[in-house]
Amino acid sequence: MTDEQSVELARACTGHPLALHIAAAHLKSRPRVDADRFTADISHPGRTGCVP
């Protein structure tokens, strides 16, 4: 994960430490998940219907 992706993930979690912790743990436990897509999915949840 790049620094830019980390910043975008923090923005998507709106700075909430628990949300960021959960999102980071999700990505860490699923190395094949694309970080950019995951961040986009949690930023716009209605777009995909669910987070993989």
C-alpha positions as a Markdown table, in Angstrom:
| # | Residue | x | y | z |
|---|---|---|---|---|
| 1 | Met | 0.0 | 0.0 | 0.0 |
| 2 | Thr | 1.4 | 3.4 | -1.0 |
| 3 | Asp | 1.4 | 6.5 | 1.2 |
| 4 | Glu | -1.2 | 8.0 | -1.1 |
| 5 | Gln | -3.5 | 4.9 | -0.7 |
| 6 | Ser | -3.1 | 5.2 | 3.0 |
| 7 | Val | -4.1 | 8.8 | 3.0 |
| 8 | Glu | -7.2 | 8.0 | 0.8 |
| 9 | Leu | -8.1 | 5.2 | 3.2 |
| 10 | Ala | -7.9 | 7.5 | 6.2 |
| 11 | Arg | -10.1 | 10.0 | 4.3 |
| 12 | Ala | -12.6 | 7.3 | 3.5 |
| 13 | Cys | -12.8 | 6.4 | 7.2 |
| 14 | Thr | -13.3 | 10.1 | 7.9 |
| 15 | Gly | -10.5 | 10.0 | 10.5 |
| 16 | His | -12.3 | 7.6 | 12.8 |
| 17 | Pro | -9.5 | 5.5 | 14.4 |
| 18 | Leu | -11.7 | 2.4 | 14.8 |
| 19 | Ala | -12.9 | 2.5 | 11.2 |
| 20 | Leu | -9.4 | 2.9 | 10.0 |
| 21 | His | -8.2 | 0.0 | 12.1 |
| 22 | Ile | -11.0 | -2.2 | 10.8 |
| 23 | Ala | -10.3 | -1.2 | 7.2 |
| 24 | Ala | -6.6 | -1.7 | 7.5 |
| 25 | Ala | -7.1 | -5.1 | 9.2 |
| 26 | His | -9.5 | -6.1 | 6.3 |
| 27 | Leu | -6.8 | -5.2 | 3.7 |
| 28 | Lys | -4.0 | -6.9 | 5.6 |
| 29 | Ser | -5.9 | -10.1 | 5.9 |
| 30 | Arg | -6.9 | -10.1 | 2.3 |
| 31 | Pro | -3.7 | -9.3 | 0.3 |
| 32 | Arg | -5.4 | -9.9 | -3.1 |
| 33 | Val | -8.0 | -7.1 | -2.5 |
| 34 | Asp | -7.2 | -4.0 | -4.5 |
| 35 | Ala | -6.7 | -1.2 | -2.0 |
| 36 | Asp | -7.9 | 1.5 | -4.4 |
| 37 | Arg | -11.1 | -0.4 | -5.2 |
| 38 | Phe | -11.7 | -1.1 | -1.5 |
| 39 | Thr | -11.3 | 2.5 | -0.6 |
| 40 | Ala | -13.7 | 3.5 | -3.4 |
| 41 | Asp | -16.2 | 0.9 | -2.2 |
| 42 | Ile | -16.3 | 2.2 | 1.3 |
| 43 | Ser | -16.3 | 5.8 | 0.1 |
| 44 | His | -19.4 | 5.1 | -2.0 |
| 45 | Pro | -21.2 | 2.1 | -0.5 |
| 46 | Gly | -24.3 | 2.4 | -2.6 |
| 47 | Arg | -22.3 | 2.0 | -5.8 |
| 48 | Thr | -21.4 | -1.6 | -5.3 |
| 49 | Gly | -23.9 | -2.7 | -2.7 |
| 50 | Cys | -21.3 | -4.4 | -0.5 |
| 51 | Val | -17.7 | -4.5 | 0.4 |
| 52 | Pro | -15.9 | -7.7 | -0.7 |
